[in-house]
Amino acid sequence: MSPQDSSVVSMIKGSSAIGTASTCACTPSATLAGALPPLRDELASNSQDSSKHRVPGSHSTGLHSSNTHVSGQSEWKFDPARDSFDYSLSDSQCDNAFPDYYAEIDRAAMYYKDRGISEDDMNITERGNVVRAMIYDHQLYIMQTHITVEPGIFDLPRMMAILGSIHRVIVAHQGPIPNVEFVFSLADAEWNPAPFWTLCRAPEDESHWVMPDFGYWAWDNKIVGSYQQFVRELEDKSDFSKKKQLAFWRGSDSNEERHDLLRAAEGHEWADIEAIIWGRPGNFTRMVDHCDYQYLVQTEGNSYSGRLKYILNCASVVLMRRPYWIETFTHLLQSSGPDQNVIELDGFVTLPDVMSHHLSHPEDSENIARNAKELLKERYLTPAAQACYWRKMFEKWAKVQSWEPKPWTVEQKSEGEGKDQKVWEEKVWNGVTWELFM
């Protein structure tokens, strides 16, 4: 979308005027990947053969475990009961607790190590669904936004959720945070090959930095609510044996993969799998209620599916095809071996056979659910882990950022003429603080 076709949302000194036109181009200075993402070949080549551990529905993913011991940190160990909601873990505690979480950040940092990132890369004049922001001296500034504001478009709540997540990380951390300027995309899939922070990326796209998505803050209260609220509601839903022995899925019948799922599940007693009929009362199931089922089916949509992080919190068994889209955590999924935490399907046509096996071998299912609970629910998908991820991204981004960002420019001002002329320099602020923006 072009700003020439945009209406302007003005935010001046805390007041806002939001029109009904479709696009907001807001410049604060003016007015204000199998079962897993496609795994990299080098990971697969380093994996050990785990075929002896396989059961139907399991495949090698090339994922591996890392030693979680960090020198000098032996006195402190991450305790999910104590630390899951702690946004203020130190840098060393983050590295101790989540040593395998930063693969996507490390990949992006390596990609830009020699290329660098320039201030020109932050130009969003001709781009839509994006926000330009800055962290300067422990303060979050919003520099410019190009978003769509109209019914059925979620740019505004997504923007506020991501900015809220970043601000929460800043104020919780007692240590230094580098000054960084960045652009993040609100699109389900960002195709512009700029160094944007994105919700996911395609495997062939190396230019984007994958960030935690808006759902880690909150989403539609009728279905999800805040992420903290969702996680806390699961405290009495972790006993696998008490869950319904059914495979559950709800979603729109929007692509061929989902058609395949509906056809494969039709007529089976183990299936509670239905397409959502938009507008039908009671057709939605709260995300926390997905966790009442032993088996949860995952599908992708137009791009990544935001549902995956939620159902991986359920201590259930997630059945899925290898996702195309890469998120912050998808490299942690394992579909084979003693640490298997998801079931990879070669296609939904295999779902009946896989379900038949696992319903008759519940011990296999319980092991998978337990692994998912211990690695993901109680570790890498915790709110604390997301705070650590954000800070690691700030740190690595700053190392390839080629300019020192400031939320102002210095302009020369003058008054009078001749001998009476006075000349001085004045700061002109180009952004607004988060507190004023919200």
C-alpha positions in Angstrom: 0.0 0.0 0.0 1.1 3.5 -0.7 1.0 6.5 1.6 -0.5 8.4 -1.3 -3.7 6.4 -0.7 -3.5 6.7 3.1 -5.4 8.6 5.7 -3.4 9.9 8.6 -3.8 8.9 12.2 -2.6 11.9 14.1 -1.1 11.4 17.6 -0.1 14.7 19.1 0.7 15.0 22.8 -1.2 12.0 23.7 -4.4 12.7 21.7 -5.4 10.5 18.8 -7.8 11.0 15.9 -8.5 7.7 14.1 -10.6 8.0 10.9 -12.5 5.2 9.2 -10.4 5.2 6.0 -8.5 2.0 5.4 -4.9 3.0 6.0 -3.0 4.8 8.6 0.3 6.4 7.7 1.5 7.9 11.0 4.7 9.8 11.2 5.3 11.0 14.8 7.6 13.8 13.6 4.9 15.3 11.5 2.1 14.8 13.9 3.3 13.0 16.1 8.8 -26.4 9.1 7.6 -32.9 8.5 6.4 -31.7 11.9 8.8 -28.9 11.9 10.0 -26.0 10.0 12.1 -26.9 7.1 15.3 -27.8 8.9 18.6 -26.6 7.6 20.7 -29.3 5.9 23.7 -28.7 8.3 21.5 -29.6 11.3 20.2 -32.7 9.6 23.6 -33.8 8.7 24.8 -33.6 12.3 21.9 -35.5 13.7 22.3 -39.0 15.1 20.3 -41.9 13.7 17.3 -42.4 16.0 15.4 -44.9 13.8 15.4 -47.4 16.6 13.2 -45.1 18.6 10.6 -44.5 15.9 7.0 -45.3 16.0 4.4 -44.6 13.3 4.1 -40.9 12.8 7.7 -40.2 13.9 10.6 -39.0 11.7 14.1 -37.7 12.2 14.2 -33.9 12.2 17.9 -33.4 12.6 17.4 -31.5 15.9 19.8 -32.1 18.7 20.1 -31.3 22.4 22.6 -28.9 23.8 24.4 -28.9 27.1 22.5 -26.4 29.3 25.4 -25.9 31.7 26.8 -22.4 31.7 30.1 -21.8 33.5 29.6 -19.7 36.6 25.9 -20.4 36.7 25.8 -23.7 38.5 24.3 -22.1 41.6 21.2 -20.9 39.7 18.9 -23.2 37.8 15.7 -22.2 36.0 12.7 -23.3 38.1 9.4 -23.2 36.0 7.3 -22.7 39.1 9.4 -19.8 40.3 10.8 -18.2 37.1 8.3 -18.8 34.2 6.8 -15.3 34.6 10.0 -13.5 35.5 10.7 -10.9 32.8 13.8 -9.6 34.6 16.2 -12.6 34.4 19.8 -11.5 34.0 21.7 -12.1 30.7 23.6 -15.0 32.3 20.4 -16.5 33.6 18.8 -16.2 30.2 21.7 -18.0 28.6 21.6 -20.7 31.4 17.8 -21.2 31.1 17.4 -21.0 27.3 20.7 -21.9 25.6 19.0 -23.3 22.5 16.4 -20.6 21.9 18.4 -18.1 19.8 19.1 -20.1 16.6 17.0 -17.7 14.5 18.7 -14.6 16.0 22.2 -16.1 15.4 21.3 -17.0 11.8 20.1 -13.5 11.0 23.1 -11.9 12.8 25.5 -14.1 10.8 23.7 -13.1 7.5 24.2 -9.4 8.2 27.7 -9.7 9.8 29.4 -8.5 6.6 26.4 -6.9 4.9 25.5 -4.6 7.8 22.2 -2.8 8.2 22.0 0.9 7.3 19.7 3.7 8.3 18.3 3.7 4.7 17.0 0.2 5.4 14.6 1.8 7.9 12.8 3.8 5.2 9.1 2.6 5.2 7.7 5.4 3.1 6.4 3.1 0.3 5.6 0.1 2.6 2.5 -1.0 4.4 1.7 -3.0 7.6 5.0 -1.9 9.2 6.1 0.1 12.3 9.4 2.0 12.7 10.5 2.2 16.4 13.6 2.9 18.5 15.0 2.0 21.9 17.1 4.9 23.2 18.5 5.2 26.7 16.0 2.5 28.0 13.1 4.3 26.5 10.8 3.0 23.6 10.0 5.5 20.9 7.6 5.1 18.0 9.0 6.9 15.0 6.5 6.1 12.2 3.7 3.7 11.4 2.0 2.6 8.2 -0.9 0.4 9.3 -4.4 -0.4 8.2 -7.3 0.6 10.5 -10.6 -0.9 9.5 -12.9 -3.8 10.7 -11.4 -7.2 10.1 -7.9 -6.0 9.8 -5.7 -6.6 12.9 -2.8 -4.2 12.4 -3.7 -2.0 15.3 -4.0 -4.7 18.0 -0.9 -6.5 16.7 1.1 -3.3 16.7 0.1 -2.4 20.3 0.8 -6.0 21.4 4.3 -6.0 20.0 5.1 -2.6 21.3 3.7 -3.5 24.7 5.9 -6.7 24.7 9.0 -4.7 23.9 8.3 -2.0 26.5 7.7 -4.6 29.2 11.1 -6.1 28.5 12.8 -2.8 28.7 11.3 -1.7 32.0 11.8 -5.2 33.6 15.5 -5.4 32.8 18.0 -3.8 35.2 21.0 -4.2 33.0 22.0 -2.3 29.9 20.0 -2.4 26.7 21.6 -1.1 23.5 20.2 1.8 21.5 18.6 0.3 18.4 16.3 1.4 15.6 14.2 -1.1 13.8 11.2 -1.8 11.6 8.8 -4.6 12.4 6.1 -6.0 10.1 2.6 -6.8 11.1 1.9 -9.0 8.1 1.3 -12.8 8.4 4.0 -13.1 5.9 6.5 -10.4 4.9 7.8 -10.6 1.3 9.9 -7.4 1.2 13.5 -8.5 1.4 14.4 -5.8 3.9 15.9 -6.4 7.3 12.6 -6.2 9.1 11.5 -8.0 12.3 8.8 -10.4 11.3 6.3 -12.8 12.8 7.8 -15.7 10.8 9.9 -16.3 7.7 10.0 -18.6 4.7 13.0 -20.9 4.7 14.5 -19.3 1.6 14.2 -15.8 3.1 17.3 -15.0 5.1 16.8 -11.2 5.4 14.2 -11.2 8.1 14.7 -11.4 11.9 12.0 -13.5 13.4 10.5 -12.0 16.6 8.0 -13.4 19.2 4.5 -12.8 17.8 1.8 -10.6 19.2 0.1 -13.5 20.9 2.7 -13.6 23.7 1.1 -10.3 24.8 -2.6 -11.0 24.3 -5.2 -11.9 21.6 -9.0 -11.9 21.2 -10.2 -12.2 24.7 -13.2 -14.5 23.8 -10.9 -17.1 22.4 -7.4 -16.6 24.0 -7.0 -13.6 26.3 -3.6 -12.6 27.6 -0.7 -15.1 27.2 -0.1 -15.0 31.0 -3.8 -15.7 31.6 -3.8 -18.6 29.1 -0.8 -20.2 30.7 -2.1 -19.9 34.2 -5.4 -21.5 33.2 -3.6 -24.6 32.2 -2.4 -25.5 35.7 -5.2 -28.2 36.1 -5.0 -29.5 32.5 -1.6 -31.2 32.5 -2.7 -34.8 33.4 -2.7 -36.6 30.0 -4.7 -39.5 31.3 -7.7 -37.2 32.2 -7.9 -35.7 28.8 -10.4 -36.8 26.1 -9.1 -39.6 23.9 -9.9 -37.6 20.8 -8.0 -35.7 18.1 -9.3 -32.1 18.0 -9.1 -29.3 15.4 -11.1 -26.3 14.6 -10.3 -23.8 11.8 -11.5 -22.3 8.6 -11.7 -24.6 5.5 -9.3 -22.3 3.7 -6.7 -24.4 1.9 -6.1 -27.8 0.4 -4.1 -29.0 3.5 -7.2 -28.4 5.6 -9.4 -30.1 3.1 -7.2 -33.2 3.3 -7.5 -33.1 7.1 -11.3 -33.0 7.1 -11.5 -35.8 4.5 -9.0 -38.0 6.5 -10.9 -37.5 9.8 -14.4 -38.0 8.5 -16.4 -40.8 10.1 -13.7 -41.8 12.7 -14.8 -42.1 16.3 -11.5 -40.6 17.5 -12.0 -37.4 15.6 -13.5 -34.1 16.9 -12.4 -32.3 13.8 -14.6 -29.7 12.1 -14.3 -26.5 10.0 -15.5 -23.3 11.5 -18.7 -21.9 10.0 -18.3 -18.2 10.3 -21.3 -16.5 11.9 -22.6 -19.6 13.6 -23.1 -19.0 17.4 -20.9 -21.2 19.6 -18.8 -22.3 16.7 -15.5 -21.3 18.4 -13.7 -23.2 21.1 -11.6 -21.2 23.6 -7.9 -22.0 23.2 -7.6 -23.2 26.8 -10.3 -25.7 26.1 -8.2 -27.2 23.3 -6.1 -28.6 26.1 -8.9 -30.9 27.2 -8.0 -33.3 24.4 -5.1 -35.8 24.2 -4.4 -35.1 20.5 -4.3 -31.7 18.8 -3.9 -31.3 15.1 -1.9 -28.4 13.7 -2.4 -26.8 10.3 -0.9 -23.8 8.6 -3.0 -21.1 7.0 -2.0 -18.4 4.6 1.3 -18.4 6.4 2.3 -19.6 9.9 -0.4 -20.5 12.4 -0.4 -18.5 15.6 -2.2 -21.5 17.2 0.9 -23.7 17.4 2.5 -22.0 20.5 -0.8 -22.3 22.4 -1.4 -26.0 21.7 2.3 -26.9 22.5 1.5 -25.5 26.0 -1.3 -28.1 26.5 0.8 -31.1 27.5 -1.1 -32.9 24.8 0.2 -34.6 21.6 0.5 -32.3 18.6 0.1 -33.9 15.2 1.3 -31.9 12.3 2.9 -31.9 8.9 6.3 -30.3 8.5 5.6 -26.6 8.6 6.9 -24.4 5.9 7.0 -21.2 8.0 9.7 -20.7 10.6 9.0 -19.2 14.0 11.2 -18.4 17.0 10.8 -21.9 18.4 10.2 -24.3 15.5 13.8 -25.5 15.5 13.2 -27.0 19.0 10.5 -29.4 17.8 11.6 -33.0 17.6 9.6 -35.7 15.8 11.7 -38.8 16.6 13.9 -40.3 19.3 13.6 -40.4 23.1 13.0 -36.6 23.2 10.2 -36.6 20.6 7.8 -33.8 21.4 5.5 -33.7 18.3 4.2 -36.3 15.7 5.1 -35.5 12.1 2.7 -36.7 9.5 3.7 -37.4 5.9 0.3 -36.1 5.0 -3.1 -36.1 6.6 -4.0 -39.2 4.7 -1.8 -41.0 7.2 -3.7 -39.6 10.2 -6.0 -42.7 10.7 -3.1 -45.1 10.9 -1.1 -42.9 13.2 -4.1 -42.4 15.5 -4.8 -46.1 15.5 -1.2 -46.8 16.7 -1.1 -44.2 19.4 -4.6 -45.0 20.8 -3.4 -48.6 21.2 0.0 -47.5 22.6 -0.8 -44.7 25.1 2.6 -44.9 26.6 4.1 -43.5 23.4 1.7 -40.6 23.4 2.3 -39.9 27.1 6.0 -39.7 26.5 5.6 -37.3 23.7 3.2 -35.1 25.7 5.6 -35.2 28.7 8.5 -34.1 26.5 6.6 -31.2 25.1 5.5 -30.1 28.5 9.1 -30.2 29.9 10.9 -28.6 27.0 8.3 -26.2 25.6 5.5 -25.4 28.1 7.9 -25.2 31.1 10.9 -23.7 29.4 11.1 -22.3 25.9 7.5 -21.0 25.6 7.4 -19.4 29.0 6.9 -15.6 29.2 10.4 -15.4 30.7 11.9 -17.0 27.6 10.2 -14.5 25.4 11.8 -11.6 27.4 15.2 -13.2 27.0 14.7 -13.7 23.3 13.8 -10.0 22.8 16.8 -8.8 24.6 19.1 -11.2 22.7 17.6 -9.8 19.5 18.3 -6.2 20.6 21.9 -7.2 21.4 22.7 -9.0 18.1 20.9 -6.3 16.0 23.0 -3.6 17.6 26.2 -5.3 16.5 25.2 -5.1 12.8 23.5 -1.7 12.9 25.8 0.8 11.2 24.5 4.0 12.8 23.9 5.4 16.2 20.1 6.0 16.5 18.7 9.1 18.2 15.0 10.1 18.5 15.8 13.6 17.4 17.6 15.7 14.8 19.4 18.9 15.5 18.3 21.9 13.5 19.7 25.4 13.3 17.3 28.1 14.2 17.6 31.9 13.8 15.7 35.0 14.8 16.2 38.6 13.7 18.5 40.0 11.2 22.0 41.6 10.9 23.7 42.4 14.2 20.5 41.5 16.1 20.3 38.1 14.6 20.4 35.2 17.1 21.4 31.7 16.0 21.0 28.6 18.0 20.6 24.8 17.6 17.5 23.0 18.7 16.5 19.4 19.1 13.5 18.4 17.0 12.0 15.2 18.2 11.1 12.7 15.5 9.4 10.1 17.6 7.1 9.9 20.6 7.6 7.8 23.7 5.5 4.7 24.2 3.7 6.3 27.2 2.5 9.2 25.0 1.8 7.0 21.9 -0.5 4.6 23.7 
